[in-house]
Amino acid sequence: MAAASSTSRNLPVIVITGTPGTGKSTHAQLLAGESPVPLKHINVGELVKEHHLYENYDDDWQSYTVDEDRLLDELETLVADGGVILDWHSCELFPERWIDLVVVLRCDHTLLWERLEKRNYPLKKIQENNEAEIMQVVLEEARDSYAPEIVVELKSEGSDDLESNVARIVRWVEAWQRDHPSS
Ligand SMILES: Nc1ncnc2c1ncn2[C@@H]1O[C@H](COP(=O)(O)OP(=O)(O)O)[C@@H](O)[C@H]1O
């Protein structure tokens, strides 16, 4: 299926996705600060909580069941003009036409386990996420949902990875802007 990114926008929409703990928010914050064009960091999980875009909350798993229709409605206006980083542990929900770049962060599972333990997640939630990272669930989801040329897999283990990843995305933003000049 061909990529369907909007040509009418002159600011991109970037998804940063990955298993919880891989570094999405850390990357999105740094990217928002270093981007040559305004990019608003939208932490989708926080948006779901703040706007009550969920059907229920599961105490055992410490997670929300998202109301996907309402979430999409809420996001539609936020992404309309571009200039957005969508930070979420899933990506298949976002329509192809919204998205210009999908960054999938990856992390060694032992390191990921340590990061999630620090969050005091319940053991079964740590195990589930660890397994998902090993099985590269989010990467497969991204590859199944978007054109291969817009999906980029990046390692996020140390601060050197963080810096080089953000520098790489900044170069991508610069190139994207050259290809989408203001009319
Ligand atoms: N590339 C990295 N280098 C060093 N620490 C990282 C890196 N990526 C994430 N971390 C650390 O891992 C933890 C989880 O990162 P976070 O950005 O909250 O993940 P996510 O948003 O994917 O759940 C944080 O303590 C963060 O500082």
The ligand as an SDF file (V2000), in Angstrom:
LIG
                    3D

 27 29  0  0  0  0  0  0  0  0999 V2000
   18.5400    5.9620   24.7930 N   0  0  0  0  0  0  0  0  0  0  0  0
   18.4780    6.0350   26.1400 C   0  0  0  0  0  0  0  0  0  0  0  0
   19.5960    6.2200   26.8610 N   0  0  0  0  0  0  0  0  0  0  0  0
   19.5460    6.2830   28.1970 C   0  0  0  0  0  0  0  0  0  0  0  0
   18.4130    6.1910   28.9320 N   0  0  0  0  0  0  0  0  0  0  0  0
   17.2650    6.0110   28.2640 C   0  0  0  0  0  0  0  0  0  0  0  0
   17.2310    5.9460   26.8430 C   0  0  0  0  0  0  0  0  0  0  0  0
   15.9490    5.7600   26.4550 N   0  0  0  0  0  0  0  0  0  0  0  0
   15.2230    5.7370   27.5760 C   0  0  0  0  0  0  0  0  0  0  0  0
   16.0030    5.8830   28.6650 N   0  0  0  0  0  0  0  0  0  0  0  0
   15.5440    5.8830   30.0710 C   0  0  0  0  0  0  0  0  0  0  0  0
   14.5880    4.8480   30.1750 O   0  0  0  0  0  0  0  0  0  0  0  0
   13.4790    5.2540   30.9620 C   0  0  0  0  0  0  0  0  0  0  0  0
   12.2110    5.1230   30.1420 C   0  0  0  0  0  0  0  0  0  0  0  0
   12.2420    6.1090   29.1080 O   0  0  0  0  0  0  0  0  0  0  0  0
   10.9030    6.7900   28.5760 P   0  0  0  0  0  0  0  0  0  0  0  0
   11.3070    7.8410   27.5990 O   0  0  0  0  0  0  0  0  0  0  0  0
   10.0220    7.1970   29.7050 O   0  0  0  0  0  0  0  0  0  0  0  0
   10.2460    5.5460   27.8150 O   0  0  0  0  0  0  0  0  0  0  0  0
    8.8090    5.4120   27.1260 P   0  0  0  0  0  0  0  0  0  0  0  0
    8.2880    6.7950   26.8470 O   0  0  0  0  0  0  0  0  0  0  0  0
    9.0780    4.6280   25.8730 O   0  0  0  0  0  0  0  0  0  0  0  0
    7.9610    4.6200   28.0820 O   0  0  0  0  0  0  0  0  0  0  0  0
   13.7920    6.6710   31.4290 C   0  0  0  0  0  0  0  0  0  0  0  0
   14.3750    6.6090   32.7080 O   0  0  0  0  0  0  0  0  0  0  0  0
   14.8080    7.1580   30.4130 C   0  0  0  0  0  0  0  0  0  0  0  0
   15.6690    8.1190   30.9510 O   0  0  0  0  0  0  0  0  0  0  0  0
  1  2  1  0
  2  3  1  0
  2  7  2  0
  3  4  2  0
  4  5  1  0
  5  6  2  0
  6  7  1  0
  6 10  1  0
  7  8  1  0
  8  9  2  0
  9 10  1  0
 10 11  1  0
 11 12  1  0
 11 26  1  0
 12 13  1  0
 13 14  1  0
 13 24  1  0
 14 15  1  0
 15 16  1  0
 16 17  2  0
 16 18  1  0
 16 19  1  0
 19 20  1  0
 20 21  2  0
 20 22  1  0
 20 23  1  0
 24 25  1  0
 24 26  1  0
 26 27  1  0
M  END
$$$$
